[in-house]
Amino acid sequence: MGTQQLLLLVVALIIVGAAIVIGIKLFGSSAVLANRDSISSELNNLASVAMQYYKKPLEFGGGSNSFTNWQIPFHLDSTVYGKYTATPTSQVLTITGVGTEIGRDGTNNVKLVARITQSDISLFIQN
């Protein structure tokens, strides 16, 4: 092979290697976004369940305008996207969702927090 052909081969290998690295990085970042979106969706679902509990009378198994005894249903506290914990008080419920992908800080997993009141659901991204 001539020198020019070897040089073209080396340049081609460098370009292919760089493309592979960029592809891996893009795939990783989309996996984090997908995990964050899934946690957000599941937190909204849990918040809806909690609001139903809050508004339902005590006689029908509800909280009668209180989140105090609300618990995450056992089949929803852990999913393929993450794990969820609840901290109920009388008028405010906080649900924390921790995902399966490493978040923005590069060390800890994706984390979102939902704050639920009698009429509002607020989501906060913590990582």
GROMACS elastic network, one bead per residue, 0.5 to 0.9 nm:
[ bonds ]
;  ai    aj funct       b0    kb
    1     4     6  0.81911   500
    1     5     6  0.62619   500
    1     6     6  0.67772   500
    2     5     6  0.53236   500
    2     6     6  0.64437   500
    2     7     6  0.87186   500
    3     6     6  0.51748   500
    3     7     6  0.61522   500
    3     8     6  0.86597   500
    4     7     6  0.50847   500
    4     8     6  0.62278   500
    4     9     6  0.86377   500
    5     8     6  0.50872   500
    5     9     6  0.61521   500
    5    10     6  0.87034   500
    6    10     6  0.62293   500
    6    11     6  0.86298   500
    7    10     6  0.51852   500
    7    11     6  0.62027   500
    7    12     6  0.85663   500
    8    11     6  0.50855   500
    8    12     6  0.60267   500
    8    13     6  0.85795   500
    9    12     6  0.50961   500
    9    13     6  0.62104   500
    9    14     6  0.87004   500
   10    13     6  0.51165   500
   10    14     6  0.62632   500
   10    15     6  0.87237   500
   11    14     6  0.51175   500
   11    15     6  0.62555   500
   11    16     6  0.86827   500
   12    15     6  0.51320   500
   12    16     6  0.61573   500
   12    17     6  0.85285   500
   13    16     6  0.51421   500
   13    17     6  0.60202   500
   13    18     6  0.85412   500
   14    17     6  0.50984   500
   14    18     6  0.61396   500
   14    19     6  0.85970   500
   15    18     6  0.51487   500
   15    19     6  0.61614   500
   15    20     6  0.86895   500
   16    19     6  0.50528   500
   16    20     6  0.62439   500
   16    21     6  0.87609   500
   17    20     6  0.51786   500
   17    21     6  0.63601   500
   17    22     6  0.87360   500
   18    21     6  0.51617   500
   18    22     6  0.61929   500
   18    23     6  0.85582   500
   19    22     6  0.51560   500
   19    23     6  0.60729   500
   19    24     6  0.86483   500
   20    23     6  0.50609   500
   20    24     6  0.62400   500
   20    25     6  0.87297   500
   21    24     6  0.51868   500
   21    25     6  0.63263   500
   21    26     6  0.87325   500
   22    25     6  0.51264   500
   22    26     6  0.61900   500
   22    27     6  0.86186   500
   23    26     6  0.51448   500
   23    27     6  0.61419   500
   23    28     6  0.86109   500
   24    27     6  0.51523   500
   24    28     6  0.62043   500
   24    29     6  0.87588   500
   25    28     6  0.51333   500
   25    29     6  0.62927   500
   25    30     6  0.87121   500
   26    29     6  0.52377   500
   26    30     6  0.62303   500
   26    31     6  0.86291   500
   27    30     6  0.52408   500
   27    31     6  0.62174   500
   27    32     6  0.88483   500
   28    31     6  0.51250   500
   28    32     6  0.64903   500
   28    33     6  0.88852   500
   28   101     6  0.89787   500
   29    32     6  0.51798   500
   29    33     6  0.63888   500
   29    34     6  0.86711   500
   30    33     6  0.50300   500
   30    34     6  0.60329   500
   30    35     6  0.85166   500
   31    34     6  0.50727   500
   31    35     6  0.61249   500
   31    36     6  0.85908   500
   31   101     6  0.73117   500
   32    35     6  0.51170   500
   32    36     6  0.61531   500
   32    37     6  0.86045   500
   32    99     6  0.88926   500
   32   100     6  0.86080   500
   32   101     6  0.56485   500
   32   102     6  0.69644   500
   32   103     6  0.67047   500
   32   104     6  0.86822   500
   32   110     6  0.75037   500
   33    36     6  0.50507   500
   33    37     6  0.61042   500
   33    38     6  0.85636   500
   34    37     6  0.50850   500
   34    38     6  0.61343   500
   34    39     6  0.86378   500
   35    38     6  0.50832   500
   35    39     6  0.61702   500
   35    40     6  0.85462   500
   35    81     6  0.62005   500
   35    82     6  0.83058   500
   35    99     6  0.63712   500
   35   100     6  0.70958   500
   35   101     6  0.66058   500
   35   110     6  0.75585   500
   36    39     6  0.51835   500
   36    40     6  0.61522   500
   36    41     6  0.86683   500
   36    81     6  0.86232   500
   36    99     6  0.70608   500
   36   101     6  0.84492   500
   36   103     6  0.86715   500
   36   110     6  0.64534   500
   36   111     6  0.77348   500
   36   112     6  0.77183   500
   36   125     6  0.84887   500
   37    40     6  0.50295   500
   37    41     6  0.61895   500
   37    42     6  0.86876   500
   38    41     6  0.50662   500
   38    42     6  0.61850   500
   38    43     6  0.85197   500
   38    81     6  0.65091   500
   38    82     6  0.87594   500
   38    99     6  0.86624   500
   39    42     6  0.51557   500
   39    43     6  0.60372   500
   39    44     6  0.86086   500
   39    81     6  0.64397   500
   39    82     6  0.68515   500
   39    83     6  0.88824   500
   39    97     6  0.62992   500
   39    98     6  0.76057   500
   39    99     6  0.65969   500
   39   110     6  0.86344   500
   39   111     6  0.82191   500
   39   112     6  0.71863   500
   40    43     6  0.51196   500
   40    44     6  0.62886   500
   40    45     6  0.87230   500
   40    97     6  0.81655   500
   40   112     6  0.70938   500
   40   113     6  0.87205   500
   40   114     6  0.84830   500
   40   123     6  0.74977   500
   40   125     6  0.89422   500
   41    44     6  0.51748   500
   41    45     6  0.63494   500
   41    46     6  0.87896   500
   42    46     6  0.61696   500
   42    47     6  0.84767   500
   42    76     6  0.86327   500
   42    81     6  0.88191   500
   42    97     6  0.85489   500
   43    46     6  0.50431   500
   43    47     6  0.60025   500
   43    48     6  0.85858   500
   43    84     6  0.83185   500
   43    95     6  0.72686   500
   43    96     6  0.80713   500
   43    97     6  0.70660   500
   43   112     6  0.83592   500
   43   113     6  0.80365   500
   43   114     6  0.65048   500
   43   123     6  0.81904   500
   44    48     6  0.62393   500
   44    49     6  0.87535   500
   44   114     6  0.78689   500
   44   121     6  0.76817   500
   44   123     6  0.84264   500
   45    48     6  0.51809   500
   45    49     6  0.64646   500
   45    50     6  0.87420   500
   46    49     6  0.50716   500
   46    50     6  0.61628   500
   46    51     6  0.86405   500
   46    72     6  0.73809   500
   46    73     6  0.87443   500
   46    76     6  0.80322   500
   46    95     6  0.82252   500
   47    51     6  0.61067   500
   47    52     6  0.86030   500
   47    93     6  0.86115   500
   47    95     6  0.80519   500
   47   114     6  0.76287   500
   47   115     6  0.84219   500
   47   116     6  0.64836   500
   47   121     6  0.69675   500
   48    51     6  0.51144   500
   48    52     6  0.62675   500
   48    53     6  0.86725   500
   48   121     6  0.87389   500
   49    52     6  0.51900   500
   49    53     6  0.63530   500
   49    54     6  0.87482   500
   49    72     6  0.87667   500
   50    54     6  0.61490   500
   50    55     6  0.87523   500
   50    67     6  0.73454   500
   50    70     6  0.69451   500
   50    71     6  0.83382   500
   50    72     6  0.82628   500
   50    93     6  0.81634   500
   50   116     6  0.81194   500
   51    55     6  0.62277   500
   51    56     6  0.85145   500
   51    67     6  0.82692   500
   51   116     6  0.78023   500
   51   117     6  0.79037   500
   51   118     6  0.66436   500
   51   119     6  0.80853   500
   52    55     6  0.53277   500
   52    56     6  0.60293   500
   52    62     6  0.76267   500
   52    63     6  0.87777   500
   53    56     6  0.52666   500
   53    57     6  0.82097   500
   53    61     6  0.75938   500
   53    63     6  0.54758   500
   53    64     6  0.77125   500
   53    65     6  0.83125   500
   53    66     6  0.82538   500
   53    67     6  0.74333   500
   53    70     6  0.72516   500
   54    57     6  0.80472   500
   54    62     6  0.61626   500
   54    64     6  0.58470   500
   54    66     6  0.53026   500
   54    67     6  0.56154   500
   54    68     6  0.89358   500
   54    70     6  0.82259   500
   54    91     6  0.88465   500
   54   118     6  0.71337   500
   55    62     6  0.69092   500
   55    63     6  0.67570   500
   55    64     6  0.58622   500
   55    65     6  0.54913   500
   55    66     6  0.79391   500
   55   118     6  0.79197   500
   56    59     6  0.82853   500
   56    60     6  0.65806   500
   56    61     6  0.70865   500
   56    63     6  0.61484   500
   56    64     6  0.56163   500
   56    65     6  0.75139   500
   57    60     6  0.55303   500
   57    61     6  0.67919   500
   57    62     6  0.50904   500
   57    63     6  0.62845   500
   57    65     6  0.77278   500
   58    61     6  0.51901   500
   58    63     6  0.54821   500
   58    64     6  0.50468   500
   58    65     6  0.88535   500
   59    62     6  0.70787   500
   59    64     6  0.84679   500
   60    63     6  0.89477   500
   61    64     6  0.86856   500
   62    65     6  0.83136   500
   62    66     6  0.85136   500
   62    67     6  0.89569   500
   62    70     6  0.85094   500
   63    67     6  0.59800   500
   63    68     6  0.72996   500
   63    69     6  0.70300   500
   63    70     6  0.73259   500
   64    67     6  0.84295   500
   65    90     6  0.79960   500
   65    91     6  0.76717   500
   65   118     6  0.76544   500
   66    69     6  0.78088   500
   66    70     6  0.84343   500
   66    88     6  0.88855   500
   66    89     6  0.76352   500
   66    91     6  0.57720   500
   66    92     6  0.83441   500
   66   118     6  0.84815   500
   67    70     6  0.53718   500
   67    71     6  0.88178   500
   67    88     6  0.56110   500
   67    89     6  0.58557   500
   67    90     6  0.51180   500
   67    91     6  0.61191   500
   67    92     6  0.67865   500
   67    93     6  0.63099   500
   67   117     6  0.87277   500
   67   118     6  0.89010   500
   68    71     6  0.88379   500
   68    87     6  0.87550   500
   68    88     6  0.52264   500
   68    91     6  0.77892   500
   68    92     6  0.86002   500
   68    93     6  0.81865   500
   69    88     6  0.71028   500
   69    89     6  0.82683   500
   69    90     6  0.85691   500
   70    86     6  0.83059   500
   70    87     6  0.88440   500
   70    88     6  0.66245   500
   70    93     6  0.85942   500
   71    74     6  0.83856   500
   71    85     6  0.86926   500
   71    86     6  0.67724   500
   71    87     6  0.86103   500
   71    88     6  0.80388   500
   72    75     6  0.83072   500
   72    76     6  0.65540   500
   72    77     6  0.58157   500
   72    84     6  0.78390   500
   72    85     6  0.73226   500
   72    86     6  0.67256   500
   72    95     6  0.88555   500
   73    76     6  0.53773   500
   73    77     6  0.63598   500
   74    77     6  0.55149   500
   74    78     6  0.79291   500
   75    78     6  0.69339   500
   75    79     6  0.80328   500
   76    79     6  0.64898   500
   76    83     6  0.84919   500
   76    84     6  0.78819   500
   77    82     6  0.84590   500
   77    83     6  0.58255   500
   77    84     6  0.50363   500
   77    85     6  0.69169   500
   78    81     6  0.78946   500
   78    82     6  0.59220   500
   78    84     6  0.61827   500
   79    82     6  0.53937   500
   79    83     6  0.63514   500
   79    84     6  0.85955   500
   80    83     6  0.83810   500
   80    99     6  0.87140   500
   80   100     6  0.79155   500
   81    98     6  0.83334   500
   81    99     6  0.56197   500
   81   100     6  0.59564   500
   81   101     6  0.86120   500
   82    97     6  0.64748   500
   82    98     6  0.53048   500
   82   100     6  0.55483   500
   82   101     6  0.88876   500
   82   110     6  0.88560   500
   83    96     6  0.81706   500
   83    97     6  0.56912   500
   83    98     6  0.54119   500
   83    99     6  0.66550   500
   83   100     6  0.85020   500
   84    95     6  0.66695   500
   84    96     6  0.55123   500
   84    98     6  0.65093   500
   84    99     6  0.89065   500
   85    94     6  0.82999   500
   85    95     6  0.55864   500
   85    96     6  0.53195   500
   85    97     6  0.67681   500
   85    98     6  0.87751   500
   86    93     6  0.70420   500
   86    94     6  0.56841   500
   86    96     6  0.64198   500
   87    92     6  0.85613   500
   87    93     6  0.58735   500
   87    94     6  0.50900   500
   87    95     6  0.63110   500
   87    96     6  0.83736   500
   88    91     6  0.80395   500
   88    92     6  0.63380   500
   88    94     6  0.62457   500
   88    95     6  0.82743   500
   89    92     6  0.53284   500
   89    93     6  0.59220   500
   89    94     6  0.84170   500
   90    93     6  0.78587   500
   91   116     6  0.84527   500
   91   117     6  0.60368   500
   91   118     6  0.68627   500
   92   115     6  0.69294   500
   92   116     6  0.57390   500
   92   118     6  0.76421   500
   93   114     6  0.80372   500
   93   115     6  0.58591   500
   93   116     6  0.50399   500
   93   117     6  0.65208   500
   94   113     6  0.68785   500
   94   114     6  0.56417   500
   94   116     6  0.62737   500
   94   117     6  0.89838   500
   95   112     6  0.84807   500
   95   113     6  0.57571   500
   95   114     6  0.51310   500
   95   115     6  0.66375   500
   95   116     6  0.80712   500
   96   111     6  0.72085   500
   96   112     6  0.59534   500
   96   114     6  0.63568   500
   96   115     6  0.88396   500
   97   110     6  0.81623   500
   97   111     6  0.56674   500
   97   112     6  0.52573   500
   97   113     6  0.61845   500
   97   114     6  0.81262   500
   98   101     6  0.89073   500
   98   109     6  0.63968   500
   98   110     6  0.57104   500
   98   112     6  0.66191   500
   98   113     6  0.87414   500
   99   102     6  0.79446   500
   99   103     6  0.85217   500
   99   109     6  0.57579   500
   99   111     6  0.61208   500
   99   112     6  0.83263   500
  100   109     6  0.61181   500
  100   110     6  0.69013   500
  101   108     6  0.83728   500
  101   109     6  0.53607   500
  101   110     6  0.59288   500
  102   105     6  0.78266   500
  102   106     6  0.59529   500
  102   107     6  0.62529   500
  102   108     6  0.55381   500
  102   110     6  0.57527   500
  102   127     6  0.85813   500
  103   106     6  0.57469   500
  103   107     6  0.70043   500
  103   108     6  0.59019   500
  103   111     6  0.74806   500
  103   126     6  0.89535   500
  103   127     6  0.52254   500
  104   107     6  0.79761   500
  104   108     6  0.80504   500
  104   109     6  0.83710   500
  104   110     6  0.74718   500
  104   126     6  0.89887   500
  104   127     6  0.54825   500
  105   108     6  0.65751   500
  105   109     6  0.85979   500
  105   127     6  0.67160   500
  106   109     6  0.81592   500
  108   111     6  0.83133   500
  108   127     6  0.75175   500
  109   127     6  0.70995   500
  110   125     6  0.82550   500
  110   126     6  0.75558   500
  110   127     6  0.50565   500
  111   124     6  0.87143   500
  111   125     6  0.63286   500
  111   126     6  0.53451   500
  111   127     6  0.50337   500
  112   123     6  0.68977   500
  112   124     6  0.56062   500
  112   126     6  0.54904   500
  112   127     6  0.70257   500
  113   122     6  0.81976   500
  113   123     6  0.57188   500
  113   124     6  0.51649   500
  113   125     6  0.65331   500
  113   126     6  0.71743   500
  114   121     6  0.67305   500
  114   122     6  0.55450   500
  114   124     6  0.63548   500
  114   125     6  0.89551   500
  115   120     6  0.80131   500
  115   121     6  0.58393   500
  115   122     6  0.51330   500
  115   123     6  0.64610   500
  115   124     6  0.81757   500
  116   119     6  0.77097   500
  116   120     6  0.57836   500
  116   122     6  0.64578   500
  116   123     6  0.87899   500
  117   120     6  0.51842   500
  117   121     6  0.65792   500
  117   122     6  0.87318   500
  118   121     6  0.86225   500
